Amino acid sequence: MSFENPGHRPSDFDTTFMSSMSRRVLIGDGAMGTMLQAADLTLDDFLGLEGCNEILNDTRPDVLEAIHRAYFEAGADAVETNTFGCNLSNLGDYDIADRIRELAYKGTAIARGVADEMGPSADGTDRYVLGSIGPGTKLPSLGHTTFAVIRDAYIECVIGMLEGGADAVLIETCQDLLQVKAAVVAARRAMDRVGRRIPIITHVTVETTGTMLLGSEIGAALAAIEPLGVDVIGLNCATGPAEMSEHLRYLSKHARLPVSVMPNAGLPVLGPNGAEYPLTPEELAEALAGFVGEFGLQFVGGCCGTTPEHIRQVAEAVAGVTPASRRPEHVRAGVVEDLVAA
């Protein structure tokens, strides 16, 4: 299944994702976990590895195909692969770290098949597949692991995504800026090895405290991530859109990259079945349409608690909004290590 060709220089972009984003706001999908919980899966579906969603890429591709199809039918232009945990710490906890590349490939190929089956949207925009990369459970800045160890595991993950047909890499739910750098460096090296150059989207997660988990505020995140050469920057997870507003305002004003957001359906509340997300599809749609009109966001979608109905209403609401013009005032704070030195 390998397309690797070390002697081939990656093309500038093997995708139209960025050019499509320059023409209109692109719509992402919603939560994967919400949909999997509704699929009534058994422990056998997980091969006894309870909670390991990535193993479903091998055992239940039909379930994942249905989820991707539901989001595309709701109006999404791009879906995320079921590969959030295809990293060393997550799969290592199940003693299947040797399957990182395989499960990343299979998860991406499933989404690619549905995207190709659906064909372009009504206005001719292609359907896109975003290779989802989560932070894992061990962060280098806290000494849980080393930069080189997680970088090399991420390389395997991204190679699998490239071979599976990803249109972009989405490094999401980022909590540690050193982990972000490891993932970006890994993505670049994987692209060099495979011979495909696709965009890199980075979504940081800002807690209700106003900072990332390790204490970095949004200005520090931008100063550290933008020089790494990513193509899109934004936020996802942890909170709903209301709590993201000022962080998005900052990115809109200072980032020289397209800005994106994929919030939860509000802050979780404890219900009879555990965590529940209170934001209705109408409320999420109103918030994201407002962000597009005020901050000029170019890619919007949902995270925890969002469903195809959320995405349907977001797509309808955003279609009638002209994105605000952005004239970024770049701020450089501190010194960022040279990417090549990693």
Backbone as numpy.savetxt, mean C-alpha at the origin, in Angstrom:
# Nx Ny Nz CAx CAy CAz Cx Cy Cz
9.24 -19.59 -12.82 8.43 -18.38 -12.82 9.28 -17.11 -12.82
10.59 -17.29 -12.91 11.47 -16.13 -12.78 11.65 -15.42 -14.12
11.58 -14.07 -14.05 11.87 -13.24 -15.22 13.21 -12.53 -15.06
14.01 -13.00 -14.10 15.21 -12.26 -13.73 16.21 -12.20 -14.88
16.78 -11.03 -15.10 17.78 -10.84 -16.13 18.75 -9.78 -15.64
19.79 -10.18 -14.89 20.68 -9.21 -14.26 21.37 -8.27 -15.23
21.48 -8.66 -16.49 22.18 -7.80 -17.44 21.30 -6.74 -18.08
20.01 -6.75 -17.74 19.08 -5.81 -18.38 18.85 -4.61 -17.49
19.00 -3.41 -18.02 18.71 -2.19 -17.25 17.21 -1.97 -17.21
16.66 -1.70 -16.02 15.21 -1.46 -15.93 14.79 -0.29 -16.81
13.64 -0.44 -17.44 13.10 0.67 -18.20 12.65 1.76 -17.25
12.40 2.96 -17.74 12.02 4.07 -16.88 10.78 3.71 -16.07
9.72 3.28 -16.75 8.54 2.78 -16.06 7.86 1.75 -16.94
7.66 0.55 -16.40 6.93 -0.49 -17.13 5.45 -0.45 -16.74
4.91 0.73 -16.59 3.52 0.87 -16.16 3.01 2.24 -16.58
1.70 2.36 -16.68 1.08 3.65 -16.96 0.49 4.26 -15.69
0.78 3.67 -14.54 0.16 4.10 -13.28 0.36 5.60 -13.03
1.59 6.08 -13.15 1.86 7.48 -12.85 1.23 8.42 -13.88
1.23 8.01 -15.13 0.61 8.88 -16.14 -0.90 8.93 -15.95
-1.50 7.82 -15.56 -2.94 7.83 -15.28 -3.24 8.75 -14.10
-2.39 8.71 -13.08 -2.58 9.56 -11.91 -2.46 11.04 -12.26
-1.68 11.35 -13.27 -1.53 12.75 -13.66 -2.76 13.26 -14.40
-3.59 12.33 -14.93 -4.78 12.73 -15.67 -6.01 12.89 -14.78
-6.13 12.02 -13.79 -7.26 12.12 -12.88 -6.94 11.43 -11.56
-7.73 11.67 -10.55 -7.54 11.02 -9.26 -7.84 9.53 -9.42
-6.91 8.70 -8.96 -7.12 7.26 -9.01 -7.72 6.77 -7.70
-8.54 5.75 -7.80 -9.24 5.20 -6.65 -8.64 3.84 -6.29
-8.26 3.70 -5.01 -7.74 2.43 -4.53 -8.85 1.58 -3.95
-8.49 0.39 -3.46 -9.48 -0.50 -2.89 -9.62 -0.23 -1.39
-10.31 -1.13 -0.70 -10.51 -1.01 0.74 -9.81 -2.13 1.48
-10.35 -2.47 2.65 -9.70 -3.45 3.52 -9.74 -4.86 2.92
-8.68 -5.61 3.18 -8.65 -7.03 2.84 -9.20 -7.86 4.00
-8.80 -7.52 5.22 -9.20 -8.30 6.38 -10.70 -8.37 6.57
-11.39 -7.25 6.37 -12.84 -7.22 6.50 -13.49 -8.24 5.57
-12.99 -8.30 4.37 -13.56 -9.20 3.37 -13.23 -10.66 3.68
-12.02 -10.92 4.15 -11.65 -12.29 4.49 -12.46 -12.81 5.67
-12.73 -11.93 6.62 -13.54 -12.34 7.78 -14.95 -12.74 7.35
-15.45 -12.10 6.30 -16.80 -12.39 5.82 -16.84 -13.62 4.92
-15.68 -14.18 4.60 -15.62 -15.29 3.65 -15.83 -16.65 4.31
-15.98 -16.68 5.62 -16.27 -17.93 6.36 -15.22 -18.99 6.05
-13.96 -18.62 6.23 -12.86 -19.54 5.96 -12.67 -20.50 7.14
-12.09 -21.66 6.85 -11.84 -22.66 7.88 -10.36 -22.72 8.21
-10.04 -23.39 9.31 -8.63 -23.55 9.68 -7.89 -24.35 8.62
-8.60 -25.26 7.95 -7.97 -26.03 6.87 -7.55 -25.12 5.72
-8.34 -24.06 5.47 -7.98 -23.11 4.42 -6.64 -22.45 4.72
-6.34 -22.31 6.02 -5.09 -21.70 6.45 -3.99 -22.74 6.70
-4.25 -23.98 6.32 -3.30 -25.08 6.55 -2.89 -25.16 8.02
-3.81 -24.79 8.89 -3.53 -24.81 10.31 -2.78 -23.59 10.81
-2.40 -22.69 9.92 -1.65 -21.48 10.29 -2.63 -20.34 10.54
-3.33 -20.41 11.65 -4.40 -19.46 11.94 -3.89 -18.02 11.90
-4.58 -17.19 11.12 -4.22 -15.78 11.02 -3.23 -15.46 9.92
-2.71 -16.48 9.24 -1.74 -16.24 8.16 -2.50 -16.05 6.85
-2.94 -14.82 6.60 -3.73 -14.53 5.41 -2.98 -14.85 4.11
-1.67 -14.71 4.15 -0.89 -14.89 2.92 -0.92 -16.33 2.41
-1.15 -17.30 3.30 -1.20 -18.69 2.84 -2.41 -18.92 1.94
-3.41 -18.04 2.04 -4.59 -18.16 1.19 -4.25 -17.92 -0.28
-3.13 -17.26 -0.55 -2.70 -17.09 -1.93 -2.44 -18.44 -2.58
-2.13 -19.44 -1.75 -1.87 -20.78 -2.24 -3.12 -21.65 -2.15
-3.86 -21.54 -1.04 -4.96 -22.47 -0.80 -6.32 -22.01 -1.31
-6.58 -20.71 -1.32 -7.91 -20.21 -1.71 -7.82 -19.01 -2.65
-7.19 -19.19 -3.79 -7.12 -18.07 -4.75 -8.51 -17.60 -5.19
-9.50 -18.49 -5.16 -10.84 -18.12 -5.56 -11.44 -17.05 -4.66
-11.16 -17.13 -3.36 -11.65 -16.13 -2.41 -11.02 -14.77 -2.70
-9.73 -14.78 -2.95 -9.03 -13.52 -3.21 -9.45 -12.92 -4.55
-9.66 -13.77 -5.54 -10.16 -13.27 -6.83 -11.49 -12.55 -6.65
-12.37 -13.12 -5.85 -13.69 -12.52 -5.63 -13.57 -11.17 -4.93
-12.65 -11.06 -3.99 -12.46 -9.79 -3.28 -11.93 -8.72 -4.23
-10.90 -9.05 -4.98 -10.36 -8.08 -5.94 -11.42 -7.65 -6.95
-12.20 -8.62 -7.42 -13.24 -8.32 -8.41 -14.30 -7.38 -7.82
-14.66 -7.61 -6.56 -15.66 -6.77 -5.91 -15.19 -5.32 -5.82
-13.92 -5.13 -5.53 -13.41 -3.75 -5.45 -13.33 -3.10 -6.82
-12.89 -3.84 -7.83 -12.87 -3.28 -9.18 -14.29 -2.92 -9.63
-15.23 -3.81 -9.37 -16.61 -3.54 -9.77 -17.19 -2.34 -9.03
-16.68 -2.06 -7.84 -17.15 -0.91 -7.07 -16.58 0.41 -7.57
-15.58 0.34 -8.44 -15.01 1.57 -9.00 -13.55 1.78 -8.71
-12.88 0.81 -8.07 -11.45 0.96 -7.82 -10.66 0.87 -9.12
-9.64 1.71 -9.22 -8.70 1.63 -10.34 -7.54 0.71 -10.00
-7.28 0.52 -8.72 -6.13 -0.27 -8.28 -6.51 -1.10 -7.06
-6.01 -2.33 -7.00 -6.22 -3.18 -5.83 -4.86 -3.56 -5.25
-4.85 -3.77 -3.94 -3.64 -4.21 -3.26 -3.60 -5.73 -3.18
-2.42 -6.27 -3.33 -2.25 -7.71 -3.25 -2.37 -8.19 -1.80
-2.72 -9.45 -1.63 -2.81 -10.06 -0.30 -1.42 -10.52 0.14
-0.52 -9.54 0.29 0.88 -9.84 0.59 1.42 -8.98 1.73
0.53 -8.35 2.49 0.95 -7.43 3.55 1.96 -8.10 4.50
1.78 -9.38 4.76 2.66 -10.09 5.69 3.71 -10.95 5.02
3.99 -10.73 3.75 5.03 -11.50 3.07 6.40 -10.93 3.40
6.73 -11.00 4.68 8.02 -10.51 5.14 8.61 -11.50 6.13
9.84 -11.25 6.52 10.57 -12.22 7.34 9.93 -12.46 8.69
9.52 -11.38 9.36 9.00 -11.56 10.72 7.63 -12.21 10.72
6.74 -11.80 9.83 5.40 -12.39 9.81 5.42 -13.86 9.41
6.01 -14.16 8.26 6.03 -15.55 7.82 6.99 -16.39 8.66
8.01 -15.75 9.22 8.91 -16.46 10.12 8.20 -16.96 11.36
7.21 -16.21 11.83 6.44 -16.64 13.00 5.69 -17.94 12.73
5.41 -18.22 11.44 4.73 -19.47 11.06 5.71 -20.52 10.52
7.01 -20.21 10.62 8.06 -21.11 10.11 7.94 -21.35 8.61
7.51 -20.34 7.87 7.45 -20.48 6.41 8.13 -19.28 5.73
9.18 -18.75 6.36 9.89 -17.61 5.78 10.49 -17.95 4.42
10.72 -19.24 4.17 11.27 -19.65 2.88 10.27 -19.51 1.74
9.01 -19.15 2.07 7.97 -19.01 1.06 7.64 -17.55 0.74
8.46 -16.61 1.20 8.19 -15.19 0.96 8.00 -14.90 -0.52
8.97 -15.27 -1.32 8.91 -14.96 -2.75 7.74 -15.67 -3.42
7.53 -16.95 -3.09 6.46 -17.73 -3.68 5.08 -17.13 -3.39
4.83 -16.80 -2.11 3.51 -16.28 -1.74 3.30 -14.86 -2.26
4.39 -14.08 -2.35 4.29 -12.74 -2.95 3.95 -12.86 -4.43
4.58 -13.82 -5.10 4.28 -14.04 -6.51 2.83 -14.47 -6.71
2.39 -15.44 -5.92 1.03 -15.97 -6.10 -0.02 -14.91 -5.78
0.19 -14.14 -4.71 -0.77 -13.10 -4.38 -0.87 -12.03 -5.46
0.26 -11.69 -6.05 0.27 -10.69 -7.11 -0.35 -11.24 -8.39
-0.03 -12.48 -8.71 -0.58 -13.08 -9.93 -2.10 -13.21 -9.85
-2.64 -13.47 -8.67 -4.09 -13.54 -8.51 -4.73 -12.20 -8.86
-4.19 -11.12 -8.26 -4.74 -9.78 -8.53 -4.53 -9.39 -10.00
-3.38 -9.77 -10.56 -3.09 -9.44 -11.97 -4.11 -10.10 -12.89
-4.45 -11.34 -12.59 -5.41 -12.05 -13.42 -6.77 -11.37 -13.42
-7.22 -10.92 -12.25 -8.51 -10.24 -12.16 -8.45 -8.89 -12.87
-7.37 -8.15 -12.68 -7.24 -6.85 -13.33 -7.28 -6.99 -14.85
-6.60 -8.00 -15.37 -6.60 -8.22 -16.82 -7.97 -8.68 -17.32
-8.63 -9.49 -16.51 -9.96 -9.97 -16.86 -10.95 -8.81 -16.94
-10.85 -7.86 -15.99 -11.78 -6.73 -15.94 -11.55 -5.77 -17.10
-10.30 -5.62 -17.52 -10.00 -4.68 -18.59 -10.08 -3.24 -18.11
-9.81 -2.27 -18.98 -9.82 -0.85 -18.60 -11.19 -0.40 -18.11
-11.17 0.66 -17.32 -12.42 1.25 -16.84 -13.12 1.97 -18.00
-14.29 2.53 -17.72 -15.10 3.14 -18.78 -14.38 4.26 -19.51
-13.50 4.99 -18.80 -12.78 6.10 -19.45 -11.46 5.67 -20.05
-11.21 4.37 -20.08 -9.99 3.86 -20.70 -8.81 3.70 -19.77
-8.98 4.04 -18.48 -7.90 3.89 -17.52 -7.66 2.42 -17.22
-6.40 2.01 -17.24 -6.08 0.62 -16.94 -6.43 0.26 -15.51
-6.54 -1.02 -15.24 -6.70 -1.54 -13.88 -5.30 -1.90 -13.36
-5.02 -1.49 -12.14 -3.67 -1.64 -11.61 -3.60 -2.56 -10.41
-2.41 -3.16 -10.24 -2.13 -4.05 -9.13 -0.98 -3.45 -8.31
-1.24 -3.23 -7.03 -0.25 -2.65 -6.13 0.27 -3.74 -5.20
1.56 -3.99 -5.23 2.16 -4.99 -4.37 2.28 -4.47 -2.95
1.45 -4.98 -2.05 1.40 -4.49 -0.67 2.54 -5.06 0.18
3.29 -4.17 0.81 4.38 -4.55 1.71 4.13 -3.94 3.07
3.91 -4.77 4.08 3.70 -4.30 5.44 5.00 -4.20 6.22
4.95 -3.61 7.41 6.17 -3.36 8.18 6.71 -4.58 8.91
5.89 -5.62 9.05 6.32 -6.75 9.85 6.20 -6.45 11.34
6.63 -7.40 12.14 6.50 -7.28 13.60 7.80 -6.94 14.30
8.89 -6.84 13.55 10.20 -6.55 14.13 10.79 -5.32 13.44
11.04 -4.27 14.21 11.50 -3.00 13.65 12.99 -2.79 13.93
13.76 -2.38 12.92 15.21 -2.23 13.11 15.59 -1.13 14.09
14.83 -0.04 14.13 15.19 1.06 15.03 15.05 0.67 16.50
14.25 -0.37 16.77 14.09 -0.85 18.14 15.03 -2.02 18.45
15.88 -2.37 17.49 16.84 -3.45 17.71 16.25 -4.84 17.60
15.03 -4.96 17.07 14.41 -6.27 16.91 15.10 -7.09 15.83
15.66 -6.41 14.85 16.31 -7.04 13.72 17.32 -6.03 13.17
18.00 -6.41 12.09 18.95 -5.48 11.49 18.46 -5.01 10.13
18.98 -3.89 9.72 18.62 -3.32 8.43 18.86 -4.32 7.30
20.03 -4.93 7.28 20.39 -5.83 6.17 19.50 -7.05 6.12
19.12 -7.58 7.28 18.29 -8.78 7.32 16.92 -8.52 6.72
16.26 -7.42 7.13 14.93 -7.18 6.58 15.01 -6.69 5.13
16.08 -5.96 4.79 16.25 -5.54 3.39 16.30 -6.74 2.47
17.09 -7.74 2.82 17.26 -8.90 1.95 15.96 -9.70 1.83
15.18 -9.76 2.92 13.89 -10.45 2.85 12.91 -9.68 1.97
12.93 -8.35 2.07 12.08 -7.53 1.21 12.44 -7.69 -0.26
13.73 -7.91 -0.56 14.13 -8.12 -1.95 13.41 -9.34 -2.51
13.36 -10.43 -1.74 12.66 -11.63 -2.18 11.19 -11.35 -2.42
10.58 -10.58 -1.52 9.17 -10.24 -1.65 8.91 -9.46 -2.94
9.71 -8.44 -3.19 9.47 -7.59 -4.36 9.77 -8.33 -5.66
10.76 -9.22 -5.66 11.00 -10.02 -6.85 9.75 -10.83 -7.19
9.14 -11.43 -6.17 7.92 -12.18 -6.40 6.81 -11.31 -6.97
6.69 -10.09 -6.47 5.67 -9.17 -6.97 5.94 -8.77 -8.42
7.18 -8.50 -8.73 7.53 -8.13 -10.10 7.25 -9.28 -11.05
7.59 -10.48 -10.65 7.34 -11.64 -11.50 5.84 -11.92 -11.64
5.06 -11.54 -10.61 3.62 -11.75 -10.65 2.86 -10.69 -11.43
3.54 -9.59 -11.80 2.90 -8.58 -12.63 2.42 -7.34 -11.91
3.06 -6.96 -10.81 2.66 -5.74 -10.09 2.93 -4.50 -10.94
2.05 -3.51 -10.80 2.23 -2.23 -11.49 2.93 -1.20 -10.63
2.91 -1.40 -9.32 3.59 -0.51 -8.38 3.80 -1.27 -7.08
4.74 -0.79 -6.29 4.98 -1.34 -4.96 4.41 -0.36 -3.94
3.60 -0.86 -3.01 3.01 -0.02 -1.97 3.60 -0.42 -0.62
4.53 0.38 -0.12 5.12 0.16 1.20 4.23 0.89 2.19
3.43 0.14 2.95 2.36 0.77 3.72 2.43 0.51 5.22
1.62 1.28 5.94 1.54 1.17 7.40 2.92 1.31 8.02
3.71 2.25 7.52 5.10 2.41 7.95 5.16 3.07 9.33
5.91 2.44 10.24 6.02 2.91 11.61 7.43 3.35 11.97
8.42 2.92 11.19 9.84 3.10 11.49 10.52 3.57 10.21
11.14 4.74 10.24 11.75 5.28 9.03 12.90 4.43 8.53
13.59 3.72 9.42 14.65 2.83 8.97 14.07 1.62 8.24
12.91 1.15 8.69 12.23 0.07 7.98 11.79 0.52 6.60
11.33 1.77 6.49 10.94 2.32 5.18 12.14 2.29 4.24
13.28 2.76 4.74 14.46 2.80 3.89 14.87 1.40 3.44
14.79 0.43 4.35 15.13 -0.95 3.98 14.22 -1.45 2.87
12.94 -1.14 2.95 11.99 -1.60 1.93 12.23 -0.90 0.60
12.52 0.39 0.63 12.77 1.13 -0.62 14.05 0.63 -1.29
15.11 0.47 -0.50 16.36 -0.04 -1.06 16.14 -1.43 -1.65
15.40 -2.25 -0.94 15.11 -3.60 -1.43 14.34 -3.57 -2.74
13.36 -2.69 -2.83 12.57 -2.59 -4.05 13.46 -2.21 -5.23
14.35 -1.25 -5.02 15.26 -0.83 -6.09 16.14 -2.01 -6.53
16.67 -2.73 -5.56 17.57 -3.84 -5.92 16.82 -4.96 -6.62
15.59 -5.21 -6.18 14.78 -6.23 -6.85 14.50 -5.83 -8.29
14.19 -4.56 -8.51 13.93 -4.08 -9.86 15.17 -4.21 -10.74
16.34 -3.94 -10.18 17.58 -4.10 -10.93 17.76 -5.56 -11.34
17.47 -6.46 -10.44 17.67 -7.88 -10.72 16.68 -8.42 -11.75
15.43 -8.00 -11.64 14.39 -8.50 -12.53 14.39 -7.76 -13.87
14.80 -6.49 -13.86 14.81 -5.72 -15.09 13.52 -4.99 -15.37
12.75 -4.70 -14.30 11.51 -3.91 -14.43 11.56 -2.78 -13.42
11.18 -1.58 -13.86 11.13 -0.42 -12.99 9.67 -0.01 -12.85
9.13 -0.12 -11.63 7.76 0.30 -11.38 7.77 1.31 -10.23
6.71 2.11 -10.11 6.68 3.15 -9.07 6.67 2.56 -7.66
7.14 3.36 -6.72 7.13 3.01 -5.31 6.26 4.03 -4.58
5.22 3.54 -3.92 4.33 4.36 -3.10 4.66 4.08 -1.64
4.80 5.12 -0.83 5.09 4.93 0.59 4.00 5.59 1.42
3.35 4.80 2.26 2.33 5.30 3.17 2.80 5.15 4.61
2.95 6.27 5.31 3.30 6.21 6.72 2.02 6.16 7.55
2.15 5.67 8.76 1.02 5.58 9.67 1.28 6.50 10.86
0.41 7.48 11.04 0.53 8.44 12.14 -0.55 8.10 13.17
-0.12 7.87 14.39 -1.04 7.47 15.46 -1.86 8.67 15.95
-2.78 8.39 16.86 -3.59 9.48 17.43 -2.74 10.43 18.27
-1.53 10.02 18.61 -0.59 10.90 19.33 -0.05 12.01 18.45
-0.22 11.87 17.11 0.29 12.88 16.18 1.64 12.53 15.59
2.19 11.37 15.96 3.48 10.93 15.40 3.37 9.48 14.96
4.38 9.03 14.22 4.50 7.61 13.92 4.79 6.85 15.22
4.70 5.53 15.19 4.87 4.72 16.39 6.17 5.03 17.12
7.24 5.27 16.37 8.54 5.53 16.99 8.80 7.00 17.26
7.79 7.84 17.08 7.91 9.23 17.49 8.18 10.24 16.40
8.35 9.81 15.15 8.62 10.75 14.05 7.34 11.46 13.65
7.42 12.79 13.53 6.24 13.53 13.06 6.29 13.62 11.53
5.24 14.15 10.95 5.09 14.05 9.50 6.18 14.80 8.75
6.68 15.92 9.29 7.75 16.65 8.63 9.03 15.85 8.57
9.35 15.14 9.66 10.54 14.29 9.67 10.38 13.13 8.69
9.17 12.58 8.61 8.93 11.49 7.68 9.14 11.94 6.24
8.62 13.11 5.89 8.80 13.62 4.54 10.27 13.88 4.24
10.98 14.50 5.20 12.39 14.81 5.00 13.23 13.56 4.80
12.84 12.47 5.45 13.60 11.23 5.33 13.23 10.43 4.09
11.95 10.43 3.72 11.48 9.55 2.65 11.64 10.15 1.26
11.37 11.44 1.10 11.41 12.04 -0.24 12.75 11.86 -0.93
13.89 12.04 -0.23 15.18 11.86 -0.92 15.49 10.43 -1.33
14.71 9.46 -0.84 14.93 8.07 -1.24 14.47 7.81 -2.66
13.76 8.76 -3.26 13.36 8.62 -4.65 12.07 7.86 -4.86
11.18 7.86 -3.85 9.88 7.22 -4.05 9.04 8.10 -4.97
7.93 7.55 -5.44 7.14 8.24 -6.45 5.86 8.86 -5.92
5.34 8.33 -4.81 4.12 8.85 -4.19 4.30 8.72 -2.69
3.79 9.70 -1.93 3.86 9.62 -0.47 2.47 9.91 0.10
2.15 9.26 1.21 0.84 9.50 1.81 0.72 8.83 3.15
-0.54 8.65 3.59 -0.83 8.05 4.88 -1.84 6.93 4.72
-1.78 5.97 5.66 -2.83 4.95 5.75 -2.91 4.43 7.18
-4.01 3.77 7.47 -4.23 3.03 8.70 -4.21 3.91 9.96
-4.29 3.27 11.12 -4.25 3.87 12.46 -5.47 4.71 12.80
-5.87 5.63 11.92 -6.97 6.53 12.23 -7.92 6.68 11.04
-8.97 7.43 11.28 -9.87 7.80 10.20 -9.40 9.08 9.54
-10.14 9.56 8.56 -9.71 10.76 7.83 -9.63 12.01 8.69
-10.50 12.17 9.68 -10.48 13.40 10.49 -9.14 13.60 11.16
-8.56 12.51 11.66 -7.28 12.62 12.37 -6.10 12.78 11.42
-6.30 12.57 10.13 -5.23 12.68 9.15 -5.16 14.06 8.50
-6.15 14.87 8.72 -6.31 16.10 7.95 -5.08 17.00 8.01
-4.57 17.30 9.19 -3.45 18.24 9.29 -2.15 17.64 8.74
-1.99 16.33 8.86 -0.80 15.70 8.29 -0.85 15.76 6.76
-2.04 15.57 6.20 -2.19 15.70 4.75 -2.00 17.14 4.29
-2.44 18.08 5.11 -2.22 19.49 4.79 -0.73 19.77 4.66
0.05 19.22 5.59 1.51 19.41 5.56 2.10 18.80 4.29
1.73 17.56 3.98 2.27 16.93 2.78 1.86 17.68 1.53
0.63 18.14 1.49 0.15 18.89 0.34 0.97 20.16 0.12
1.35 20.78 1.22 2.09 22.04 1.13 3.57 21.85 0.83
4.15 20.73 1.29 5.61 20.60 1.22 6.13 19.47 0.34
5.36 18.43 0.10 5.88 17.30 -0.68 5.96 17.65 -2.16
7.06 17.28 -2.78 7.21 17.49 -4.22 6.76 16.26 -5.01
6.06 15.38 -4.35 5.55 14.16 -4.94 4.02 14.18 -4.92
3.37 13.35 -5.72 1.93 13.18 -5.56 1.62 12.67 -4.15
0.48 13.09 -3.61 0.10 12.72 -2.24 -1.15 11.84 -2.29
-1.19 10.84 -1.41 -2.28 9.88 -1.40 -2.72 9.60 0.03
-3.89 8.96 0.16 -4.37 8.60 1.50 -5.30 7.40 1.41
-5.21 6.51 2.41 -6.10 5.36 2.54 -6.41 5.18 4.03
-7.37 5.95 4.55 -7.66 5.90 5.99 -8.54 4.73 6.38
-8.56 4.45 7.68 -9.53 3.50 8.21 -10.92 4.13 8.15
-11.92 3.29 8.34 -13.30 3.80 8.41 -13.55 4.34 9.82
-12.77 5.34 10.19 -12.86 5.95 11.52 -12.03 5.22 12.54
-12.00 5.75 13.77 -11.29 5.11 14.87 -12.10 3.90 15.35
-11.44 2.78 15.60 -12.18 1.58 16.00 -12.84 1.74 17.37
-14.00 1.12 17.51 -14.70 1.08 18.79 -14.98 -0.39 19.11
-15.01 -0.70 20.39 -15.21 -2.08 20.80 -16.69 -2.45 20.70
-16.98 -3.46 19.89 -18.35 -3.94 19.72 -18.47 -5.38 20.17
-19.62 -5.98 19.99 -19.83 -7.36 20.43 -18.93 -8.37 19.74
-18.44 -8.04 18.55 -17.57 -8.94 17.80 -16.14 -8.42 17.71
-15.78 -7.58 18.67 -14.44 -7.01 18.66 -14.43 -5.60 18.09
-13.31 -5.22 17.46 -13.17 -3.87 16.93 -14.12 -3.64 15.76
-14.84 -2.52 15.80 -15.72 -2.12 14.72 -15.37 -0.71 14.28
-15.57 -0.44 13.01 -15.20 0.85 12.45 -16.46 1.62 12.07
-16.68 2.79 12.67 -17.99 3.44 12.61 -18.28 4.28 11.38
-17.26 4.64 10.59 -17.49 5.60 9.51 -18.28 4.96 8.38
-19.38 5.59 8.01 -20.23 5.06 6.93 -19.60 5.34 5.58
-20.05 4.63 4.55 -19.54 4.93 3.20 -19.75 6.40 2.81
-20.91 6.97 3.17 -21.18 8.37 2.84 -20.18 9.30 3.52
-19.88 9.01 4.77 -18.96 9.86 5.53 -17.54 9.75 5.00
-17.10 8.55 4.66 -15.76 8.41 4.09 -15.68 9.11 2.75
-16.70 8.95 1.92 -16.70 9.58 0.59 -16.63 11.10 0.72
-17.39 11.67 1.64 -17.38 13.12 1.84 -16.00 13.59 2.27
-15.37 12.84 3.18 -14.05 13.23 3.68 -13.00 13.17 2.58
-12.98 12.10 1.81 -11.94 11.94 0.79 -12.15 12.91 -0.37
-13.39 13.16 -0.74 -13.65 14.17 -1.77 -13.17 15.53 -1.29
-13.36 15.81 0.00 -12.87 17.06 0.57 -11.36 17.17 0.52
-10.66 16.07 0.79 -9.20 16.07 0.73 -8.71 16.34 -0.69
-9.38 15.75 -1.67 -8.99 15.98 -3.06 -9.17 17.45 -3.42
-10.31 18.01 -3.04 -10.60 19.40 -3.38 -9.73 20.40 -2.63
-9.35 20.06 -1.40 -8.58 21.02 -0.59 -7.08 20.82 -0.70
-6.63 19.56 -0.76 -5.20 19.27 -0.70 -4.61 18.74 -2.00
-5.45 18.53 -3.01 -4.93 18.07 -4.30 -4.44 16.64 -4.31
-5.03 15.78 -3.48 -4.62 14.38 -3.47 -4.90 13.73 -4.82
-4.04 12.77 -5.18 -4.15 12.15 -6.50 -4.47 10.66 -6.47
-4.48 10.08 -5.27 -4.82 8.67 -5.12 -5.47 8.49 -3.75
-6.69 7.94 -3.72 -7.41 7.78 -2.45 -8.07 6.41 -2.41
-8.18 5.86 -1.22 -8.83 4.58 -1.03 -9.09 4.37 0.44
-9.24 3.13 0.86 -9.57 2.84 2.25 -8.67 1.80 2.85
-8.67 1.76 4.19 -7.89 0.75 4.92 -8.86 0.00 5.83
-8.49 -0.25 7.06 -9.28 -1.13 7.95 -10.75 -0.69 8.04
-11.64 -1.65 7.92 -13.06 -1.39 8.08 -13.78 -0.90 6.84
-13.05 -0.65 5.77 -13.70 -0.17 4.55 -14.08 -1.35 3.66
-15.12 -1.19 2.90 -15.72 -2.26 2.10 -15.91 -1.80 0.66
-16.32 -2.70 -0.24 -16.63 -2.26 -1.60 -17.66 -1.13 -1.64
-18.62 -1.11 -0.73 -19.60 -0.02 -0.73 -18.94 1.30 -0.36
-17.99 1.28 0.56 -17.23 2.50 0.85 -16.54 3.00 -0.42
-15.89 2.07 -1.12 -15.13 2.46 -2.30 -16.04 2.93 -3.42
-17.20 2.30 -3.56 -18.16 2.74 -4.58 -18.55 4.19 -4.36
-18.86 4.55 -3.13 -19.29 5.92 -2.86 -18.12 6.90 -2.92
-16.93 6.45 -2.56 -15.74 7.31 -2.72 -15.52 7.62 -4.19
-15.58 6.60 -5.04 -15.35 6.80 -6.47 -16.37 7.78 -7.06
-17.62 7.63 -6.66 -18.66 8.53 -7.17 -18.44 9.96 -6.69
-18.08 10.11 -5.42 -17.90 11.45 -4.87 -16.69 12.15 -5.47
-15.60 11.43 -5.61 -14.36 12.03 -6.10 -14.46 12.40 -7.58
-15.27 11.66 -8.33 -15.39 11.92 -9.76 -15.87 13.33 -10.06
-16.60 13.92 -9.13 -17.13 15.26 -9.37 -16.29 16.37 -8.78
-15.07 16.07 -8.33 -14.23 17.06 -7.66 -12.99 17.36 -8.49
-12.68 18.63 -8.64 -11.44 19.05 -9.29 -10.35 19.16 -8.23
-9.25 18.41 -8.36 -8.20 18.48 -7.34 -7.61 19.88 -7.23
-7.33 20.28 -6.01 -6.69 21.57 -5.79 -5.30 21.58 -6.42
-4.90 22.74 -6.92 -3.54 22.89 -7.44 -2.57 22.95 -6.27
-1.41 22.32 -6.46 -0.40 22.32 -5.41 0.86 23.00 -5.90
1.43 23.85 -5.05 2.73 24.49 -5.32 3.60 24.28 -4.10
4.22 23.09 -4.01 4.92 22.72 -2.78 6.03 23.68 -2.40
6.10 23.96 -1.10 7.19 24.73 -0.51 8.10 23.72 0.17
9.17 23.30 -0.52 9.98 22.20 -0.02 10.74 22.61 1.24
10.72 21.69 2.22 11.48 21.90 3.46 12.42 20.72 3.61
13.69 21.02 3.81 14.65 19.94 4.06 15.14 20.06 5.49
14.87 19.04 6.27 15.27 19.06 7.68 16.21 17.90 7.94
17.45 18.20 8.34 18.39 17.14 8.68 19.09 16.58 7.47
19.89 15.59 7.72 20.69 14.94 6.69 20.23 13.50 6.54
19.95 13.09 5.31 19.52 11.73 5.04 20.68 10.98 4.41
20.93 9.77 4.88 22.04 8.98 4.34 21.86 8.71 2.87
22.96 8.60 2.18 22.93 8.29 0.76 22.33 6.91 0.56
21.39 6.82 -0.37 20.73 5.54 -0.65 21.74 4.47 -1.00
22.78 4.84 -1.73 23.74 3.86 -2.22 24.52 3.25 -1.05
24.62 3.95 0.07 25.41 3.47 1.19 24.73 2.36 1.96
23.46 2.13 1.67 22.73 1.11 2.44 23.24 -0.29 2.12
